[in-house]
Amino acid sequence: MYGRGSVDDKDNTATDLMVMLLLKRSNATLDRNVLFLAEAGEERNVKFGPD
């Protein structure tokens, strides 16, 4: 992944994406939906997620 100013979140985003891929590949039976949301923004200027 490449993006200006995104160096601090690349590892977290890659880890989250890998979890999604592993869930799909393992055909895991889940009792709820799992969503992946990746949003670009500064720590205090995002619409979703923790403060």
PDBQT receptor file of N, H, CA, C and O in Angstrom, charges set to zero:
ATOM      1  N   MET A   1       0.846  -1.178   0.000  1.00  0.00    +0.000 N 
ATOM      2  CA  MET A   1       0.000   0.000   0.000  1.00  0.00    +0.000 C 
ATOM      3  C   MET A   1       0.883   1.229   0.000  1.00  0.00    +0.000 C 
ATOM      4  O   MET A   1       1.930   1.259   0.646  1.00  0.00    +0.000 OA
ATOM      5  N   TYR A   2       0.456   2.225  -0.720  1.00  0.00    +0.000 N 
ATOM      6  H   TYR A   2      -0.395   2.200  -1.244  1.00  0.00    +0.000 HD
ATOM      7  CA  TYR A   2       1.209   3.460  -0.780  1.00  0.00    +0.000 C 
ATOM      8  C   TYR A   2       0.245   4.612  -0.620  1.00  0.00    +0.000 C 
ATOM      9  O   TYR A   2      -0.834   4.616  -1.213  1.00  0.00    +0.000 OA
ATOM     10  N   GLY A   3       0.622   5.572   0.166  1.00  0.00    +0.000 N 
ATOM     11  H   GLY A   3       1.498   5.569   0.649  1.00  0.00    +0.000 HD
ATOM     12  CA  GLY A   3      -0.184   6.765   0.322  1.00  0.00    +0.000 C 
ATOM     13  C   GLY A   3       0.563   7.789   1.140  1.00  0.00    +0.000 C 
ATOM     14  O   GLY A   3       1.241   7.445   2.108  1.00  0.00    +0.000 OA
ATOM     15  N   ARG A   4       0.446   9.009   0.767  1.00  0.00    +0.000 N 
ATOM     16  H   ARG A   4      -0.105   9.288  -0.019  1.00  0.00    +0.000 HD
ATOM     17  CA  ARG A   4       1.124  10.075   1.484  1.00  0.00    +0.000 C 
ATOM     18  C   ARG A   4       0.561  10.180   2.900  1.00  0.00    +0.000 C 
ATOM     19  O   ARG A   4      -0.647  10.329   3.084  1.00  0.00    +0.000 OA
ATOM     20  N   GLY A   5       1.434  10.104   3.889  1.00  0.00    +0.000 N 
ATOM     21  H   GLY A   5       2.416   9.983   3.740  1.00  0.00    +0.000 HD
ATOM     22  CA  GLY A   5       1.016  10.209   5.268  1.00  0.00    +0.000 C 
ATOM     23  C   GLY A   5       0.402   8.943   5.835  1.00  0.00    +0.000 C 
ATOM     24  O   GLY A   5      -0.146   8.970   6.937  1.00  0.00    +0.000 OA
ATOM     25  N   SER A   6       0.480   7.840   5.116  1.00  0.00    +0.000 N 
ATOM     26  H   SER A   6       0.926   7.819   4.221  1.00  0.00    +0.000 HD
ATOM     27  CA  SER A   6      -0.181   6.609   5.571  1.00  0.00    +0.000 C 
ATOM     28  C   SER A   6       0.777   5.621   6.226  1.00  0.00    +0.000 C 
ATOM     29  O   SER A   6       0.382   4.500   6.549  1.00  0.00    +0.000 OA
ATOM     30  N   VAL A   7       2.023   6.020   6.426  1.00  0.00    +0.000 N 
ATOM     31  H   VAL A   7       2.344   6.930   6.163  1.00  0.00    +0.000 HD
ATOM     32  CA  VAL A   7       3.019   5.088   6.933  1.00  0.00    +0.000 C 
ATOM     33  C   VAL A   7       2.669   4.573   8.325  1.00  0.00    +0.000 C 
ATOM     34  O   VAL A   7       3.045   3.448   8.656  1.00  0.00    +0.000 OA
ATOM     35  N   ASP A   8       1.975   5.334   9.145  1.00  0.00    +0.000 N 
ATOM     36  H   ASP A   8       1.669   6.247   8.876  1.00  0.00    +0.000 HD
ATOM     37  CA  ASP A   8       1.696   4.896  10.507  1.00  0.00    +0.000 C 
ATOM     38  C   ASP A   8       0.567   3.881  10.606  1.00  0.00    +0.000 C 
ATOM     39  O   ASP A   8       0.426   3.246  11.651  1.00  0.00    +0.000 OA
ATOM     40  N   ASP A   9      -0.236   3.701   9.579  1.00  0.00    +0.000 N 
ATOM     41  H   ASP A   9      -0.121   4.218   8.730  1.00  0.00    +0.000 HD
ATOM     42  CA  ASP A   9      -1.359   2.777   9.643  1.00  0.00    +0.000 C 
ATOM     43  C   ASP A   9      -1.263   1.601   8.677  1.00  0.00    +0.000 C 
ATOM     44  O   ASP A   9      -2.171   0.771   8.627  1.00  0.00    +0.000 OA
ATOM     45  N   LYS A  10      -0.190   1.517   7.918  1.00  0.00    +0.000 N 
ATOM     46  H   LYS A  10       0.547   2.190   7.958  1.00  0.00    +0.000 HD
ATOM     47  CA  LYS A  10      -0.088   0.439   6.933  1.00  0.00    +0.000 C 
ATOM     48  C   LYS A  10      -0.084  -0.933   7.582  1.00  0.00    +0.000 C 
ATOM     49  O   LYS A  10      -0.728  -1.855   7.083  1.00  0.00    +0.000 OA
ATOM     50  N   ASP A  11       0.636  -1.080   8.693  1.00  0.00    +0.000 N 
ATOM     51  H   ASP A  11       1.159  -0.330   9.098  1.00  0.00    +0.000 HD
ATOM     52  CA  ASP A  11       0.717  -2.395   9.315  1.00  0.00    +0.000 C 
ATOM     53  C   ASP A  11      -0.628  -2.840   9.874  1.00  0.00    +0.000 C 
ATOM     54  O   ASP A  11      -0.987  -4.010   9.747  1.00  0.00    +0.000 OA
ATOM     55  N   ASN A  12      -1.374  -1.937  10.485  1.00  0.00    +0.000 N 
ATOM     56  H   ASN A  12      -1.083  -0.986  10.588  1.00  0.00    +0.000 HD
ATOM     57  CA  ASN A  12      -2.696  -2.285  11.010  1.00  0.00    +0.000 C 
ATOM     58  C   ASN A  12      -3.669  -2.635   9.889  1.00  0.00    +0.000 C 
ATOM     59  O   ASN A  12      -4.443  -3.584  10.014  1.00  0.00    +0.000 OA
ATOM     60  N   THR A  13      -3.637  -1.887   8.811  1.00  0.00    +0.000 N 
ATOM     61  H   THR A  13      -3.008  -1.116   8.709  1.00  0.00    +0.000 HD
ATOM     62  CA  THR A  13      -4.535  -2.148   7.689  1.00  0.00    +0.000 C 
ATOM     63  C   THR A  13      -4.206  -3.484   7.028  1.00  0.00    +0.000 C 
ATOM     64  O   THR A  13      -5.110  -4.243   6.680  1.00  0.00    +0.000 OA
ATOM     65  N   ALA A  14      -2.931  -3.771   6.857  1.00  0.00    +0.000 N 
ATOM     66  H   ALA A  14      -2.196  -3.154   7.140  1.00  0.00    +0.000 HD
ATOM     67  CA  ALA A  14      -2.524  -5.044   6.254  1.00  0.00    +0.000 C 
ATOM     68  C   ALA A  14      -2.918  -6.217   7.147  1.00  0.00    +0.000 C 
ATOM     69  O   ALA A  14      -3.356  -7.252   6.645  1.00  0.00    +0.000 OA
ATOM     70  N   THR A  15      -2.771  -6.071   8.450  1.00  0.00    +0.000 N 
ATOM     71  H   THR A  15      -2.415  -5.231   8.858  1.00  0.00    +0.000 HD
ATOM     72  CA  THR A  15      -3.159  -7.123   9.383  1.00  0.00    +0.000 C 
ATOM     73  C   THR A  15      -4.659  -7.371   9.338  1.00  0.00    +0.000 C 
ATOM     74  O   THR A  15      -5.096  -8.521   9.286  1.00  0.00    +0.000 OA
ATOM     75  N   ASP A  16      -5.445  -6.311   9.356  1.00  0.00    +0.000 N 
ATOM     76  H   ASP A  16      -5.089  -5.377   9.398  1.00  0.00    +0.000 HD
ATOM     77  CA  ASP A  16      -6.903  -6.443   9.297  1.00  0.00    +0.000 C 
ATOM     78  C   ASP A  16      -7.348  -7.100   7.994  1.00  0.00    +0.000 C 
ATOM     79  O   ASP A  16      -8.235  -7.954   7.996  1.00  0.00    +0.000 OA
ATOM     80  N   LEU A  17      -6.737  -6.706   6.890  1.00  0.00    +0.000 N 
ATOM     81  H   LEU A  17      -6.016  -6.013   6.888  1.00  0.00    +0.000 HD
ATOM     82  CA  LEU A  17      -7.074  -7.302   5.597  1.00  0.00    +0.000 C 
ATOM     83  C   LEU A  17      -6.711  -8.784   5.561  1.00  0.00    +0.000 C 
ATOM     84  O   LEU A  17      -7.453  -9.592   5.002  1.00  0.00    +0.000 OA
ATOM     85  N   MET A  18      -5.580  -9.141   6.153  1.00  0.00    +0.000 N 
ATOM     86  H   MET A  18      -4.978  -8.484   6.607  1.00  0.00    +0.000 HD
ATOM     87  CA  MET A  18      -5.175 -10.548   6.182  1.00  0.00    +0.000 C 
ATOM     88  C   MET A  18      -6.147 -11.387   6.992  1.00  0.00    +0.000 C 
ATOM     89  O   MET A  18      -6.431 -12.527   6.624  1.00  0.00    +0.000 OA
ATOM     90  N   VAL A  19      -6.666 -10.840   8.095  1.00  0.00    +0.000 N 
ATOM     91  H   VAL A  19      -6.436  -9.913   8.393  1.00  0.00    +0.000 HD
ATOM     92  CA  VAL A  19      -7.676 -11.548   8.885  1.00  0.00    +0.000 C 
ATOM     93  C   VAL A  19      -8.914 -11.816   8.032  1.00  0.00    +0.000 C 
ATOM     94  O   VAL A  19      -9.477 -12.909   8.080  1.00  0.00    +0.000 OA
ATOM     95  N   MET A  20      -9.335 -10.831   7.260  1.00  0.00    +0.000 N 
ATOM     96  H   MET A  20      -8.877  -9.943   7.221  1.00  0.00    +0.000 HD
ATOM     97  CA  MET A  20     -10.493 -11.016   6.391  1.00  0.00    +0.000 C 
ATOM     98  C   MET A  20     -10.231 -12.115   5.356  1.00  0.00    +0.000 C 
ATOM     99  O   MET A  20     -11.095 -12.957   5.110  1.00  0.00    +0.000 OA
ATOM    100  N   LEU A  21      -9.050 -12.106   4.758  1.00  0.00    +0.000 N 
ATOM    101  H   LEU A  21      -8.348 -11.422   4.959  1.00  0.00    +0.000 HD
ATOM    102  CA  LEU A  21      -8.701 -13.141   3.775  1.00  0.00    +0.000 C 
ATOM    103  C   LEU A  21      -8.668 -14.527   4.411  1.00  0.00    +0.000 C 
ATOM    104  O   LEU A  21      -9.145 -15.495   3.818  1.00  0.00    +0.000 OA
ATOM    105  N   LEU A  22      -8.109 -14.624   5.614  1.00  0.00    +0.000 N 
ATOM    106  H   LEU A  22      -7.722 -13.838   6.096  1.00  0.00    +0.000 HD
ATOM    107  CA  LEU A  22      -8.053 -15.919   6.288  1.00  0.00    +0.000 C 
ATOM    108  C   LEU A  22      -9.442 -16.422   6.664  1.00  0.00    +0.000 C 
ATOM    109  O   LEU A  22      -9.705 -17.621   6.575  1.00  0.00    +0.000 OA
ATOM    110  N   LEU A  23     -10.327 -15.533   7.079  1.00  0.00    +0.000 N 
ATOM    111  H   LEU A  23     -10.113 -14.559   7.151  1.00  0.00    +0.000 HD
ATOM    112  CA  LEU A  23     -11.706 -15.930   7.369  1.00  0.00    +0.000 C 
ATOM    113  C   LEU A  23     -12.374 -16.492   6.120  1.00  0.00    +0.000 C 
ATOM    114  O   LEU A  23     -13.049 -17.520   6.177  1.00  0.00    +0.000 OA
ATOM    115  N   LYS A  24     -12.184 -15.818   4.999  1.00  0.00    +0.000 N 
ATOM    116  H   LYS A  24     -11.635 -14.983   4.953  1.00  0.00    +0.000 HD
ATOM    117  CA  LYS A  24     -12.790 -16.257   3.743  1.00  0.00    +0.000 C 
ATOM    118  C   LYS A  24     -12.209 -17.602   3.288  1.00  0.00    +0.000 C 
ATOM    119  O   LYS A  24     -12.949 -18.511   2.910  1.00  0.00    +0.000 OA
ATOM    120  N   ARG A  25     -10.902 -17.713   3.329  1.00  0.00    +0.000 N 
ATOM    121  H   ARG A  25     -10.301 -16.975   3.636  1.00  0.00    +0.000 HD
ATOM    122  CA  ARG A  25     -10.240 -18.932   2.856  1.00  0.00    +0.000 C 
ATOM    123  C   ARG A  25     -10.537 -20.152   3.726  1.00  0.00    +0.000 C 
ATOM    124  O   ARG A  25     -10.540 -21.282   3.239  1.00  0.00    +0.000 OA
ATOM    125  N   SER A  26     -10.786 -19.919   5.015  1.00  0.00    +0.000 N 
ATOM    126  H   SER A  26     -10.784 -19.001   5.411  1.00  0.00    +0.000 HD
ATOM    127  CA  SER A  26     -11.043 -21.039   5.922  1.00  0.00    +0.000 C 
ATOM    128  C   SER A  26     -12.505 -21.471   5.920  1.00  0.00    +0.000 C 
ATOM    129  O   SER A  26     -12.865 -22.452   6.571  1.00  0.00    +0.000 OA
ATOM    130  N   ASN A  27     -13.347 -20.740   5.188  1.00  0.00    +0.000 N 
ATOM    131  H   ASN A  27     -13.054 -19.944   4.659  1.00  0.00    +0.000 HD
ATOM    132  CA  ASN A  27     -14.787 -21.024   5.161  1.00  0.00    +0.000 C 
ATOM    133  C   ASN A  27     -15.373 -21.084   6.567  1.00  0.00    +0.000 C 
ATOM    134  O   ASN A  27     -16.214 -21.932   6.867  1.00  0.00    +0.000 OA
ATOM    135  N   ALA A  28     -14.916 -20.171   7.423  1.00  0.00    +0.000 N 
ATOM    136  H   ALA A  28     -14.233 -19.483   7.179  1.00  0.00    +0.000 HD
ATOM    137  CA  ALA A  28     -15.378 -20.124   8.808  1.00  0.00    +0.000 C 
ATOM    138  C   ALA A  28     -16.878 -19.859   8.855  1.00  0.00    +0.000 C 
ATOM    139  O   ALA A  28     -17.400 -19.032   8.107  1.00  0.00    +0.000 OA
ATOM    140  N   THR A  29     -17.557 -20.569   9.742  1.00  0.00    +0.000 N 
ATOM    141  H   THR A  29     -17.133 -21.240  10.350  1.00  0.00    +0.000 HD
ATOM    142  CA  THR A  29     -18.981 -20.344   9.958  1.00  0.00    +0.000 C 
ATOM    143  C   THR A  29     -19.117 -19.300  11.061  1.00  0.00    +0.000 C 
ATOM    144  O   THR A  29     -18.706 -19.532  12.198  1.00  0.00    +0.000 OA
ATOM    145  N   LEU A  30     -19.691 -18.159  10.722  1.00  0.00    +0.000 N 
ATOM    146  H   LEU A  30     -20.025 -17.971   9.799  1.00  0.00    +0.000 HD
ATOM    147  CA  LEU A  30     -19.815 -17.055  11.662  1.00  0.00    +0.000 C 
ATOM    148  C   LEU A  30     -21.287 -16.815  11.989  1.00  0.00    +0.000 C 
ATOM    149  O   LEU A  30     -22.166 -17.083  11.170  1.00  0.00    +0.000 OA
ATOM    150  N   ASP A  31     -21.542 -16.312  13.181  1.00  0.00    +0.000 N 
ATOM    151  H   ASP A  31     -20.828 -16.094  13.846  1.00  0.00    +0.000 HD
ATOM    152  CA  ASP A  31     -22.921 -16.037  13.565  1.00  0.00    +0.000 C 
ATOM    153  C   ASP A  31     -23.305 -14.572  13.337  1.00  0.00    +0.000 C 
ATOM    154  O   ASP A  31     -24.361 -14.126  13.786  1.00  0.00    +0.000 OA
ATOM    155  N   ARG A  32     -22.452 -13.835  12.643  1.00  0.00    +0.000 N 
ATOM    156  H   ARG A  32     -21.594 -14.198  12.278  1.00  0.00    +0.000 HD
ATOM    157  CA  ARG A  32     -22.723 -12.437  12.312  1.00  0.00    +0.000 C 
ATOM    158  C   ARG A  32     -21.878 -12.015  11.118  1.00  0.00    +0.000 C 
ATOM    159  O   ARG A  32     -20.950 -12.724  10.728  1.00  0.00    +0.000 OA
ATOM    160  N   ASN A  33     -22.190 -10.889  10.551  1.00  0.00    +0.000 N 
ATOM    161  H   ASN A  33     -22.944 -10.314  10.868  1.00  0.00    +0.000 HD
ATOM    162  CA  ASN A  33     -21.412 -10.341   9.434  1.00  0.00    +0.000 C 
ATOM    163  C   ASN A  33     -20.128  -9.720   9.959  1.00  0.00    +0.000 C 
ATOM    164  O   ASN A  33     -20.089  -9.187  11.068  1.00  0.00    +0.000 OA
ATOM    165  N   VAL A  34     -19.092  -9.794   9.162  1.00  0.00    +0.000 N 
ATOM    166  H   VAL A  34     -19.123 -10.226   8.261  1.00  0.00    +0.000 HD
ATOM    167  CA  VAL A  34     -17.825  -9.151   9.475  1.00  0.00    +0.000 C 
ATOM    168  C   VAL A  34     -17.536  -8.166   8.349  1.00  0.00    +0.000 C 
ATOM    169  O   VAL A  34     -17.505  -8.545   7.178  1.00  0.00    +0.000 OA
ATOM    170  N   LEU A  35     -17.327  -6.909   8.703  1.00  0.00    +0.000 N 
ATOM    171  H   LEU A  35     -17.352  -6.601   9.654  1.00  0.00    +0.000 HD
ATOM    172  CA  LEU A  35     -17.081  -5.859   7.718  1.00  0.00    +0.000 C 
ATOM    173  C   LEU A  35     -15.665  -5.334   7.857  1.00  0.00    +0.000 C 
ATOM    174  O   LEU A  35     -15.118  -5.268   8.958  1.00  0.00    +0.000 OA
ATOM    175  N   PHE A  36     -15.084  -4.964   6.739  1.00  0.00    +0.000 N 
ATOM    176  H   PHE A  36     -15.528  -5.018   5.844  1.00  0.00    +0.000 HD
ATOM    177  CA  PHE A  36     -13.745  -4.364   6.718  1.00  0.00    +0.000 C 
ATOM    178  C   PHE A  36     -13.880  -2.939   6.230  1.00  0.00    +0.000 C 
ATOM    179  O   PHE A  36     -14.337  -2.704   5.111  1.00  0.00    +0.000 OA
ATOM    180  N   LEU A  37     -13.486  -1.984   7.056  1.00  0.00    +0.000 N 
ATOM    181  H   LEU A  37     -13.114  -2.175   7.965  1.00  0.00    +0.000 HD
ATOM    182  CA  LEU A  37     -13.548  -0.580   6.698  1.00  0.00    +0.000 C 
ATOM    183  C   LEU A  37     -12.161   0.017   6.847  1.00  0.00    +0.000 C 
ATOM    184  O   LEU A  37     -11.593   0.007   7.939  1.00  0.00    +0.000 OA
ATOM    185  N   ALA A  38     -11.619   0.529   5.773  1.00  0.00    +0.000 N 
ATOM    186  H   ALA A  38     -12.081   0.536   4.886  1.00  0.00    +0.000 HD
ATOM    187  CA  ALA A  38     -10.335   1.217   5.798  1.00  0.00    +0.000 C 
ATOM    188  C   ALA A  38     -10.591   2.651   5.354  1.00  0.00    +0.000 C 
ATOM    189  O   ALA A  38     -11.064   2.891   4.243  1.00  0.00    +0.000 OA
ATOM    190  N   GLU A  39     -10.283   3.580   6.209  1.00  0.00    +0.000 N 
ATOM    191  H   GLU A  39      -9.899   3.385   7.112  1.00  0.00    +0.000 HD
ATOM    192  CA  GLU A  39     -10.552   4.982   5.926  1.00  0.00    +0.000 C 
ATOM    193  C   GLU A  39      -9.279   5.790   6.107  1.00  0.00    +0.000 C 
ATOM    194  O   GLU A  39      -8.559   5.616   7.091  1.00  0.00    +0.000 OA
ATOM    195  N   ALA A  40      -9.010   6.654   5.178  1.00  0.00    +0.000 N 
ATOM    196  H   ALA A  40      -9.594   6.795   4.379  1.00  0.00    +0.000 HD
ATOM    197  CA  ALA A  40      -7.844   7.525   5.280  1.00  0.00    +0.000 C 
ATOM    198  C   ALA A  40      -8.222   8.787   6.042  1.00  0.00    +0.000 C 
ATOM    199  O   ALA A  40      -9.290   9.358   5.818  1.00  0.00    +0.000 OA
ATOM    200  N   GLY A  41      -7.365   9.212   6.923  1.00  0.00    +0.000 N 
ATOM    201  H   GLY A  41      -6.497   8.748   7.104  1.00  0.00    +0.000 HD
ATOM    202  CA  GLY A  41      -7.620  10.439   7.668  1.00  0.00    +0.000 C 
ATOM    203  C   GLY A  41      -6.677  10.553   8.850  1.00  0.00    +0.000 C 
ATOM    204  O   GLY A  41      -6.044   9.576   9.252  1.00  0.00    +0.000 OA
ATOM    205  N   GLU A  42      -6.590  11.722   9.390  1.00  0.00    +0.000 N 
ATOM    206  H   GLU A  42      -7.104  12.516   9.064  1.00  0.00    +0.000 HD
ATOM    207  CA  GLU A  42      -5.766  11.940  10.567  1.00  0.00    +0.000 C 
ATOM    208  C   GLU A  42      -6.488  11.437  11.807  1.00  0.00    +0.000 C 
ATOM    209  O   GLU A  42      -7.696  11.202  11.772  1.00  0.00    +0.000 OA
ATOM    210  N   GLU A  43      -5.757  11.272  12.899  1.00  0.00    +0.000 N 
ATOM    211  H   GLU A  43      -4.775  11.463  12.927  1.00  0.00    +0.000 HD
ATOM    212  CA  GLU A  43      -6.306  10.671  14.109  1.00  0.00    +0.000 C 
ATOM    213  C   GLU A  43      -7.524  11.409  14.654  1.00  0.00    +0.000 C 
ATOM    214  O   GLU A  43      -8.442  10.768  15.165  1.00  0.00    +0.000 OA
ATOM    215  N   ARG A  44      -7.559  12.708  14.562  1.00  0.00    +0.000 N 
ATOM    216  H   ARG A  44      -6.813  13.229  14.146  1.00  0.00    +0.000 HD
ATOM    217  CA  ARG A  44      -8.681  13.461  15.124  1.00  0.00    +0.000 C 
ATOM    218  C   ARG A  44      -9.618  13.988  14.059  1.00  0.00    +0.000 C 
ATOM    219  O   ARG A  44     -10.460  14.839  14.345  1.00  0.00    +0.000 OA
ATOM    220  N   ASN A  45      -9.492  13.503  12.842  1.00  0.00    +0.000 N 
ATOM    221  H   ASN A  45      -8.808  12.812  12.610  1.00  0.00    +0.000 HD
ATOM    222  CA  ASN A  45     -10.293  14.055  11.757  1.00  0.00    +0.000 C 
ATOM    223  C   ASN A  45     -10.984  12.949  10.955  1.00  0.00    +0.000 C 
ATOM    224  O   ASN A  45     -11.174  13.084   9.746  1.00  0.00    +0.000 OA
ATOM    225  N   VAL A  46     -11.361  11.856  11.630  1.00  0.00    +0.000 N 
ATOM    226  H   VAL A  46     -11.207  11.747  12.612  1.00  0.00    +0.000 HD
ATOM    227  CA  VAL A  46     -12.027  10.772  10.942  1.00  0.00    +0.000 C 
ATOM    228  C   VAL A  46     -13.495  10.715  11.361  1.00  0.00    +0.000 C 
ATOM    229  O   VAL A  46     -13.855  11.119  12.466  1.00  0.00    +0.000 OA
ATOM    230  N   LYS A  47     -14.327  10.211  10.466  1.00  0.00    +0.000 N 
ATOM    231  H   LYS A  47     -14.035   9.883   9.567  1.00  0.00    +0.000 HD
ATOM    232  CA  LYS A  47     -15.752  10.136  10.740  1.00  0.00    +0.000 C 
ATOM    233  C   LYS A  47     -16.092   8.913  11.586  1.00  0.00    +0.000 C 
ATOM    234  O   LYS A  47     -17.026   8.958  12.386  1.00  0.00    +0.000 OA
ATOM    235  N   PHE A  48     -15.340   7.811  11.420  1.00  0.00    +0.000 N 
ATOM    236  H   PHE A  48     -14.581   7.774  10.770  1.00  0.00    +0.000 HD
ATOM    237  CA  PHE A  48     -15.626   6.566  12.119  1.00  0.00    +0.000 C 
ATOM    238  C   PHE A  48     -14.426   6.165  12.965  1.00  0.00    +0.000 C 
ATOM    239  O   PHE A  48     -13.314   6.647  12.750  1.00  0.00    +0.000 OA
ATOM    240  N   GLY A  49     -14.657   5.295  13.912  1.00  0.00    +0.000 N 
ATOM    241  H   GLY A  49     -15.560   4.903  14.086  1.00  0.00    +0.000 HD
ATOM    242  CA  GLY A  49     -13.582   4.768  14.724  1.00  0.00    +0.000 C 
ATOM    243  C   GLY A  49     -13.415   5.521  16.027  1.00  0.00    +0.000 C 
ATOM    244  O   GLY A  49     -14.118   6.499  16.282  1.00  0.00    +0.000 OA
ATOM    245  N   PRO A  50     -12.465   5.059  16.869  1.00  0.00    +0.000 N 
ATOM    246  CA  PRO A  50     -12.246   5.681  18.179  1.00  0.00    +0.000 C 
ATOM    247  C   PRO A  50     -11.625   7.065  18.053  1.00  0.00    +0.000 C 
ATOM    248  O   PRO A  50     -11.019   7.402  17.036  1.00  0.00    +0.000 OA
ATOM    249  N   ASP A  51     -11.784   7.840  19.079  1.00  0.00    +0.000 N 
ATOM    250  H   ASP A  51     -12.276   7.566  19.906  1.00  0.00    +0.000 HD
ATOM    251  CA  ASP A  51     -11.183   9.193  19.102  1.00  0.00    +0.000 C 
ATOM    252  C   ASP A  51      -9.695   9.121  19.252  1.00  0.00    +0.000 C 
ATOM    253  O   ASP A  51      -9.028  10.155  19.290  1.00  0.00    +0.000 OA
TER     254      ASP A  51
